[in-house]
């Protein structure tokens, strides 16, 4: 069990103070499936209701399972017929969800053939059934590998992949997107190359792609004359073009081979939070950082734990639900491969000093996902030969509901997938209703006329990223706040 400190912060200066307490109560680990389903490189995400689903590699196949309310379903093979997929301990297919829409991307093998493509499969019913695969890459005589996927604000897939010349040279990251929910994909655009004119990318290190609104970032390991730091390419037009990059670990790791380990990250507000492995300082350790997407800058990266002689860390992962953020990594000490996790229910206040040890031994690769009150972790255990799964519950309590002078103030439904309706009593004729993020930034404002002292209005939230928001109501004399959650 990991105990997180009590957090106090001012949401609106001089007006409201919110108290957050966070704590993860862990359940016992279970196997997602029997060992004959294999366990390579598991990845986990959640559906609209917060139920987990996962993929992993079985030899050259993609396995998929989902939580049905009482247990995980028997895994099903997603890749069709005789099409084989690229799987290993350190790389494999990727998965992303938007509500009950599920996308899975994989690389066809043999990887060194221009006829082996990247494919995307989609489900509109939470993974109960999947459509036939759609080809993602249209690259002529180029070679591709390492697909990674995210979704935009309305649920369209955006896919990053590594692209090479016909001899696996000139490695770079490219991005393609769909504007018809995965039916077709655009021509790819180059995302990498920001460390200098001589740079390529580390050609056997997977990367990731994240999105918030119109901001898209591809986070990858660079290779500028064998300096292999991790970088984040940034797009402000939904991944249609990339106009800048940020060095997110800055260790100047000079390495003449490939570490086969990539970074990860999340976007919260105007900040990109990243986690990555780097061996430029002592040993191969995991670092985290936060970069401003407004001015494209970040401080030096910080280690996720204190260093002890002989410590080795790898395979970092990160996930968020609104302002709640978790970061996960393999933590190896004295030949014991454990699994470390640090969690905060409010990233604006940073991570606590302590971390949880989620698994004590046999960890190879792992992943993490969050819902509004749950943490889900999966890892590859090669002793049992299974994908291990562990869930934990965290609690966030706020004083927002008690901070209202507006009589009968209600926001419903809450949580909501599409619309919040706000109603109450007013002491004046005009009511101002504002929707804000948790940092107090105003997203939308409405002026509402009261009728016989009563008012009502709605905010459509379908295009907002999943997370926590605040509704502020003022009638000129009194004010009220309510926390709202977008599923």
Secondary structure as UniProt FT lines:
FT   STRAND          2..3
FT   STRAND          7..12
FT   TURN            13..15
FT   STRAND          16..20
FT   STRAND          23..26
FT   STRAND          30..31
FT   HELIX           35..37
FT   STRAND          40..46
FT   TURN            48..49
FT   STRAND          52..58
FT   TURN            59..60
FT   STRAND          61..67
FT   STRAND          76..77
FT   TURN            81..82
FT   STRAND          94..98
FT   TURN            99..100
FT   STRAND          101..108
FT   TURN            111..112
FT   TURN            114..115
FT   STRAND          118..123
FT   TURN            126..127
FT   STRAND          134..135
FT   TURN            140..141
FT   STRAND          143..151
FT   TURN            153..154
FT   STRAND          157..164
FT   TURN            166..167
FT   STRAND          172..177
FT   TURN            181..182
FT   STRAND          189..190
FT   TURN            197..198
FT   STRAND          200..201
FT   TURN            203..204
FT   STRAND          208..212
FT   TURN            213..214
FT   STRAND          215..224
FT   TURN            225..226
FT   STRAND          230..235
FT   TURN            238..239
FT   STRAND          244..247
FT   STRAND          264..268
FT   TURN            269..270
FT   STRAND          271..278
FT   STRAND          285..292
FT   TURN            293..296
FT   STRAND          297..298
FT   STRAND          302..303
FT   TURN            309..310
FT   STRAND          312..321
FT   TURN            322..323
FT   STRAND          324..333
FT   TURN            334..335
FT   STRAND          336..344
FT   HELIX           347..349
FT   STRAND          356..359
FT   STRAND          363..370
FT   STRAND          374..381
FT   TURN            382..385
FT   STRAND          386..394
FT   HELIX           400..402
FT   TURN            407..408
FT   STRAND          410..412
FT   STRAND          419..425
FT   STRAND          430..437
FT   TURN            438..439
FT   STRAND          442..449
FT   TURN            452..453
FT   STRAND          454..460
FT   TURN            462..463
FT   STRAND          467..474
FT   STRAND          479..486
//
